[in-house]
Amino acid sequence: MSQGQNKHKAIFSSLRIDKSSWQQIAHRQSVYHLLILFLIILGINLGFWQLERADEKALMLEEIRQGQQNPLPWQDFLTREQGTLSKTAQQEFGHFVIMGQYHPQRSFLLDNRTHQGHVGYHLLTPFEILPVKTTSAKNQDTPKDSPASSANVQTADRWLLINRGWIPAPRLRSDLPIFDTPKGLVQLQVQLKHLPPTMNLPETPILKWPLRIQQISLIQVADQLPTTLYPYEFRLIDANQPGVQIAKPTQPALQPEQHIGYAVQWFALAATFFALWFWRSRHFFFRQREEQ
């Protein structure tokens, strides 16, 4: 083989290597650009999602504030439960004014609850609602002294589970906290909270009251009571309520300001990826021009 043919063969071989290397570089660049584009879009979308969550939490806090200032009568709750509206219409954080009496002899201690770094319980006490008087068209003209007038009284066949707030735990685990409960009729303002149907009861059949529990299951709690319970937890809203310990009304887990902070972080992350992509692309572009 002549010297010229060997020279041409070497040139063609180098061209094939350069072409293969270029394809690998182009493939890596494509993957890099797609990955950066995905991360930028993800950061922007998560930022806007956090801003939407901030708006939702702000609206929720406003509803809570309005509920505290303008609580609904108990009759509104009963109207929804009795089928005039769907049961799902019971709004989370709804506020109601109720009247009735505590049954402290069957109280529950929701375990592992903290307040300002101290260990304690949430005190849950069954509450019997004062029967609500309702007027129907059939009984509007019935004299009050007649036996039929008793039909205007709606029997309170279900009780409420009132969360009276946080109570400190004694030093010894074997001891149970001591608390006072007002006797007779009391008027309360409560906040409604939906509950999952789970609770862990002690395995021992010997129950010591108040009963220490880990989670709330209204079905199992009602087994210890002479009646059923409404499927919600009702929390005392402030320190002015009769029988309250340290009130623990429900609040959103995150405040609007926290969601806005997370949104800023996501937007900053997207901007960082964009700046990285711009710098890398600009550097690659100028290097290619120098090689040409």
C-alpha positions in Angstrom: 0.0 0.0 0.0 1.4 3.4 -1.0 2.2 6.1 1.4 -0.5 8.4 0.0 -3.2 5.7 0.5 -2.1 5.3 4.2 -2.4 9.0 4.7 -5.9 9.2 3.2 -7.0 6.2 5.4 -5.8 7.9 8.5 -7.7 11.0 7.6 -10.9 9.2 7.0 -10.5 7.2 10.3 -10.0 10.4 12.2 -13.2 11.9 10.7 -15.2 8.8 11.8 -13.9 9.2 15.3 -14.7 12.9 15.4 -18.2 12.2 14.1 -18.9 9.5 16.8 -17.6 11.8 19.5 -19.7 14.6 18.2 -22.8 12.4 18.4 -22.0 11.5 22.0 -21.6 15.2 22.9 -24.8 16.1 21.2 -26.7 13.4 23.0 -25.3 14.5 26.4 -26.2 18.1 25.6 -29.7 17.1 24.7 -30.2 15.2 28.0 -28.7 18.1 29.9 -31.0 20.7 28.3 -34.1 18.6 28.8 -33.2 17.9 32.5 -32.6 21.6 33.2 -35.8 22.6 31.4 -37.7 20.0 33.5 -36.3 21.3 36.7 -37.1 25.0 35.8 -40.7 24.1 34.9 -41.0 22.0 38.1 -39.7 24.8 40.3 -42.0 27.4 38.7 -45.1 25.1 39.0 -44.3 24.3 42.6 -43.9 28.0 43.4 -47.3 28.8 42.0 -48.8 25.8 43.8 -47.4 27.2 47.1 -48.9 30.6 46.3 -52.3 28.9 45.7 -52.0 27.1 49.1 -51.2 30.5 50.7 -54.4 31.9 49.3 -56.4 28.8 50.6 -54.9 29.2 54.1 -55.6 32.9 54.2 -59.2 32.2 53.2 -59.4 29.4 55.9 -58.1 31.7 58.6 -60.6 34.3 57.6 -63.4 31.7 57.9 -62.2 30.7 61.3 -62.1 34.4 62.4 -65.6 35.0 61.1 -66.8 31.8 62.8 -65.4 32.9 66.1 -67.1 36.3 65.9 -70.4 34.9 64.5 -71.0 31.3 65.7 -74.0 29.4 64.3 -76.8 28.2 66.5 -76.9 24.4 67.2 -80.1 24.1 65.1 -78.0 24.9 62.0 -75.8 21.9 62.7 -78.9 19.7 63.3 -80.5 20.8 60.0 -77.5 19.6 58.1 -77.2 16.3 59.9 -80.9 15.5 59.4 -80.7 15.6 55.7 -81.7 19.1 54.6 -78.1 19.4 53.5 -75.5 16.7 52.8 -73.6 15.5 55.8 -70.4 16.5 54.0 -71.6 20.1 54.3 -70.5 20.1 57.9 -67.7 22.6 57.4 -64.3 22.0 58.9 -63.6 24.7 61.6 -67.3 25.6 61.8 -68.2 27.3 65.0 -71.4 26.6 67.0 -73.0 27.7 70.3 -74.3 24.8 72.4 -75.9 24.3 75.7 -76.0 21.2 77.9 -74.0 19.4 80.5 -70.7 17.6 80.8 -70.4 13.9 81.8 -66.9 14.0 83.3 -67.0 10.5 84.8 -66.4 9.1 81.3 -63.6 11.5 80.2 -60.8 10.4 77.9 -57.1 11.5 77.9 -55.6 11.8 74.4 -52.0 10.9 75.0 -48.7 12.4 73.8 -49.8 16.0 73.4 -47.4 18.8 74.0 -47.8 22.5 74.9 -44.7 24.8 74.9 -42.4 21.9 75.2 -44.3 20.2 78.1 -45.9 16.8 77.8 -49.6 16.3 78.6 -52.9 15.2 77.3 -56.0 16.6 75.5 -58.9 16.3 77.8 -62.0 14.8 76.0 -65.3 14.8 77.8 -68.7 13.6 76.6 -71.3 16.4 76.5 -75.1 16.0 76.5 -76.9 18.6 74.5 -79.9 20.3 75.9 -82.9 19.1 73.8 -83.7 21.6 71.1 -87.3 22.9 70.7 -88.5 22.8 67.1 -91.8 24.1 65.8 -93.6 22.3 63.0 -96.7 23.3 61.1 -98.7 20.5 62.6 -98.1 21.7 66.2 -98.1 25.4 65.7 -101.7 25.8 67.0 -101.3 23.2 69.8 -101.8 24.8 73.3 -98.7 24.7 75.4 -100.5 22.9 78.2 -101.7 20.0 76.0 -99.8 16.7 76.0 -99.1 17.1 72.3 -96.9 20.1 73.0 -94.1 17.7 74.1 -93.7 16.8 70.4 -92.0 20.1 69.9 -89.0 19.0 71.9 -86.3 17.2 69.9 -84.6 14.5 72.0 -80.8 14.7 72.2 -80.2 11.1 71.3 -76.5 11.7 70.5 -73.8 13.3 72.6 -70.8 15.4 71.6 -67.1 14.7 72.3 -65.7 18.0 73.6 -62.0 18.6 73.5 -61.5 20.8 76.5 -57.9 21.5 75.7 -54.4 20.6 77.0 -53.8 19.4 80.5 -50.3 18.7 81.9 -49.3 15.1 82.7 -48.2 14.2 86.3 -44.6 13.3 86.9 -45.3 9.6 87.2 -46.8 7.8 84.2 -49.0 5.7 86.6 -50.7 8.8 87.8 -53.6 10.5 86.0 -54.2 14.2 86.0 -56.9 15.7 88.2 -59.3 18.2 86.7 -62.5 20.1 87.7 -65.7 20.1 85.6 -68.6 22.6 86.0 -71.8 21.0 87.0 -75.2 21.6 85.6 -76.1 23.4 82.4 -73.3 25.4 80.6 -73.2 27.3 77.3 -70.1 26.7 75.1 -68.8 27.9 71.9 -67.1 25.1 70.0 -65.2 24.5 66.8 -66.0 21.4 64.7 -63.2 19.1 63.6 -63.5 16.0 61.4 -61.9 12.9 62.7 -60.5 9.6 61.3 -62.2 6.5 62.7 -59.1 5.1 64.6 -58.2 4.7 68.2 -56.1 2.4 70.4 -57.7 1.3 73.6 -55.8 -0.4 76.5 -55.7 -4.2 76.1 -56.6 -4.7 79.8 -60.4 -5.1 80.3 -60.2 -3.1 83.6 -60.8 0.5 82.6 -59.6 3.3 84.9 -61.2 6.6 84.3 -60.3 9.0 82.9 -59.3 6.5 80.1 -55.9 7.1 78.4 -56.1 6.7 74.6 -53.6 7.2 71.8 -56.0 8.1 69.0 -59.7 8.9 68.7 -62.2 6.4 67.3 -65.7 7.6 68.0 -67.2 4.2 67.6 -65.0 2.7 70.3 -65.4 5.7 72.5 -69.2 5.4 72.2 -68.9 1.8 73.4 -68.0 3.2 76.8 -71.0 5.5 76.8 -74.7 5.0 77.2 -75.4 6.6 73.8 -73.8 7.3 70.4 -71.7 10.3 69.4 -71.8 12.7 66.5 -68.8 11.8 64.2 -66.8 14.9 65.0 -64.6 16.4 67.6 -65.7 19.7 69.1 -63.0 21.9 70.5 -63.4 24.8 73.0 -62.2 27.9 71.3 -60.8 30.0 74.1 -60.0 30.4 77.8 -63.5 31.9 78.5 -65.4 28.6 78.0 -66.7 26.7 81.0 -64.6 23.6 81.8 -61.7 24.6 79.5 -58.1 23.7 80.4 -55.6 25.3 77.9 -57.8 25.8 74.8 -56.5 24.1 71.6 -58.7 25.3 68.7 -57.7 23.9 65.4 -55.5 26.0 63.1 -54.0 25.2 59.7 -50.7 23.4 60.0 -49.0 26.0 57.9 -49.6 29.7 57.8 -49.9 31.7 54.6 -46.5 33.3 55.2 -44.9 29.9 55.3 -46.3 28.9 52.0 -45.1 32.2 50.5 -41.7 31.5 51.9 -41.7 28.0 50.2 -42.9 29.6 46.9 -39.9 32.1 47.0 -37.6 29.1 47.5 -39.0 27.2 44.5 -38.8 30.3 42.3 -35.2 30.9 43.4 -34.3 27.3 42.7 -35.9 27.7 39.2 -33.9 30.9 38.6 -30.7 29.2 39.8 -31.2 26.4 37.3 -31.9 28.9 34.5 -28.8 30.9 35.4 -26.7 27.6 35.3 -28.2 26.7 32.0 -27.5 30.1 30.5 -23.9 30.2 31.7 -23.2 26.6 30.5 -24.9 27.2 27.1 -23.0 30.5 26.6 -19.7 28.9 27.5 -20.3 26.0 25.2 -21.3 28.4 22.3 -18.1 30.4 22.6 -15.9 27.4 22.9 -17.4 26.0 19.7 -16.7 29.3 17.9 -13.1 29.3 19.0 -12.6 25.7 17.7 -14.1 26.7 14.4 
